[in-house]
Amino acid sequence: MPGIIPEEINQYRPEPCTEVKLISGHYYVYRYKSVKLPSGNWGKKTDKCIGSIVAGVGFRPNKNYQGTAQDLITVIEYGQYAFIEAVTSSVKEDLQKCFQIDKAAQIFAYAVILYANGFVHVDQVQRYYEQSWLSIEYKDYPFKMGRTALGTLLDNLGRRTKRVEAYEQQCLNSCSGEVAIDGHAIRSCSDENDLGEAGYKFNELGEDQVNCLMGYDINTDKPLFSRIYRGSCNDKSTVPDLTEYLHFSGIQFIVDRGFYSRKNLDLLSANGNSS
């Protein structure tokens, strides 16, 4: 009941149409709205909890809280994001050929944030997005950039691979014909990463690793395809899998001796290819 809430707590209510509830010794703030009851009278319906109030500190919002128009971000990061979009417009066009337009925009926006800022933890991407010109550019698209939304996006890209493969094949078909393939060991500290295993760089990394295979156009430096493999896989064991999901024709491959085997030489020399 409102009467049991001290004034020193109530004074921190963030906006009208909110009420404070004492639950297990903590003060939580809920929005409410007026509803018409079956009797014809008007009543009050409690909505979502939007945060809590701490005595002497103030209101602490949670993820359900959105400020008023006065709280909207009006100063945004423009230059680097707009510049990256301008010089990589062909990448966005390629994505739109293989993905639904909203998914293509979400993938591209996420990639631009990572390219502009380096490593960004998935929990922080939404804030970067809101503070950037990208939030204005893509305001009419329904996607979000929070942890759950990005987790779903990345999970779909990893599991529903047909569109990813179509995009990579498209990049490969339009490349200069000279492709470098190289493997990269990436340190893995996650207990939930089933691909993380002790590999050839265990002594250097001090942890399990996953192996990332990358293909580049050596004349344009454009990444063409990538694949993540178990940490115990060496470079030469990845080539048969690579040639199963991508079609190579008329390609000159540049690889180091870590990829060499008689079988791989035959695979990379088929269909007019050379290595």
N, C-alpha and C positions, 0 to 999 in steps of 0.2 A: 504493500500500500504506500502511496506517496507520502503519507504522514510520517512514516518511520525512516525516511531518507533524510539525513542531516543536511542543512542548508550548505554546509561547506563542501558537500558532494554535489548537490543539485546545481550549484552555481557553475559547474563545469559542463553542464549539458551542452552539446555542440550546436544544437539547432532546435527550432520549435518541432512539435509533433514527435518528441522523444520522451521516454520515461526511463527512470533508473530502477533497477531491481536488485535487491540484496540476495545473493545466492551463495551459500557456503562461505560467508564472510567476505565476499567480493562484490563490488558494485558494477553491474553490467548495464549498458545503455542499449535500449531497443527503440526502433522506430515504431510508430503506430499510425493507423489511418481510421477514419470514420467509416462505418458501414451501417446500412439500414437493416434493422432487425425485422424478423417476420411480424412482430407486433406493430410495425410502423414507426417505432421509435428509432433513434439513432444510438448506436453503440460504438465501442472502440475495439479494433482488432490489432493485436500485437504483431509486428512484422519481425524482420531479422535483427539479431544482435549486431550492432555496428562497432562495438568496442567496450572499453571499461574505463572507470574513473578511479584514480588513486588519490587519496586525500593529500593535499599539499603539493601534488604534482600536476594533476589535470586529466584531461581526456586522452585516452590512448586508443586510436582507431584500429580496427582490424580490416581484413580484406573486403568486407562487405560495405565499408564506409566510402562514400564518395562525397567530396566537398561540393560547395555551391559554385556557381559560375565565377565568383570572385576568386576561387581557389584553382581555377584552370590554369594550366601551363601556357603562358603567352610568349615566353622567350625560349626559343628552341635552337638546337644545334643544326646549322644549315649547310655550311660550306663543304665539309668533307663528305657528307652523305649525298648531297646533290651532285657533287663532282664524281663520286664513285658510280652513281647511277648513270650519269651521262656517258662515262667512258666504258661502261659495261652494259650498255643497252642491248647489245646483241645477245648477251647471256640471258637476260630476261626474256627476250623474244624466243630463244631456244627453249627455255623452260615452259613458256606458254604453248609451245607446239606439242609438248609431251605430258603436261599436267593441266588439271582444271585451273582456270584463271586465278581463282582465289588462293589455291595451293601454290601456284607458281609465284604469286606475289609474296606469300608468307615465307617460302623458301628463300626467295631473293632478298627480302628485307632482313631475315636472320643472317644470311651470308654477308650482307653489307655491314651489319653491326659488328660481326666478327672480324671482317676485313679492316674496318676502321679502327677498332679498339684492341685487336689481339684477343687473347683469351678473355671471355666473359662467362662467369658462372651462370648456369641456366636460371637460377633464382633472380638474377639481376637484369636479364634481357628486357623484361617488360619496362623497367625504369628507363633503360637506355632508349627503348623504342618511343616511349611517351615524350622524352626530352629531345627527340630528333625530328628532323623534317619528314622522316618516313611516316610518322603518325598523321601528318597532314596529307601526304601523297596517297596514302592507302586508307584514309578515313572511311571510305565507302565500302570497304571490304569487311566481311564479318569475322575474320580471324582474330585471335588474341595471341599474345606473346609471353604469357605466363608459364610457369613450370609445367603445369598439367597439359596445356595446349602444345607446348614444344615437345613434351614427352610423347604425346600422341603422334605428333608429326614425325618425329624421329623413329618411333616404333613402326609406323606405317611405311616409312622409306626403307627400313631394314627388313620388313616382312613381306610387303607387297611390292616386289622388286621389278615388275614388268615395266612400269613407267620409268624407273631409274635406268634400267637397261636400255630402254628406247632412247632416253636422253643421252646416255654415254655412246650408244651406237651412232646417233646423229652427230655428236662431236667428232667421233672417229671418222665418219664418212666425209666430213668437211675439212679434215686436217690437211696439213701439207704433205703427208705421206712419210715423214721421218719421225719416228716415235721412240722416245726413251722410256724404258721400264726400270723401276728401281724399288727396292723394298726398304721400309723404315721400321725399326723397332721402337715401340712406344711403351713407356713404363706404365704399368697398370697396378693400382693400389686398391681396386674395388674388390670386395669379397663376393660381389654378385656378378662379376664378369666371368662368364663361363669360358671365354676365349683366352683369358689371361693364364699363361703358363710360363714356367721357367724356360728361357730360350738361350740363344747363343750369346746374348749380351747380359746375362744374369749377373756376372761379376762386376760389370760396369754400372748397371742400373740398380742393383741391390734389391730388385723386386721382380715379380712376374712381368711378362711383356705380352703385347699383341703385336702382330706384324701388319703393317699397312703397305699394300702394293699400289703404286701410283704409276700412271702412264701420262707422259707429257708430249706435246708437240714441240720438238726442239727448235723449230724456227719461229714460233710465236710465244713460247713458254706457257701455252694454255694447258691446264689440266684436262685430260680427256676421259679418264676413268680411274676408279679406285676400288679397292676391295680389302676388307679386314680378314685376316687369317689367325688361327691359333698361334700362340707364342712359340710352340715347339716346331712349327713349320719353317722350313728353310725356303729360300727364294725359288730354287729349282722345282720344288714340289707344287708351286702355285700356278705354273704355266698351263698344265692341262685343264684346270678349272677355268682359267681365264679364257681359253679358246673355246670352251663349251658355251659360254653365255654371250660372247662378243664375236662378231664375224670380221676377220681381218683379210683385206685383199689389197695387193699392191703396196704393202707397207714395208719400209726398211726399218728394222728394229735395232736399237742401240742398247745393249745390255752388258753387264759386267759378267765375269766368269762364274759368279755365284749362281747364275741361271743355267750354266752349261750342263747338258746331258744329251745323249744321242737322240732320245725321244723328243726333248724340247727343241733341238735343232730341226728335226723333221716337222714338228708342229709349227714353228715360226717361219719355216721356209715354204709352207703350203700356200696355194692360191696366189702365186706370184709374189709372195713376201720374201724378204731376205733378212739376214741378221749377221 
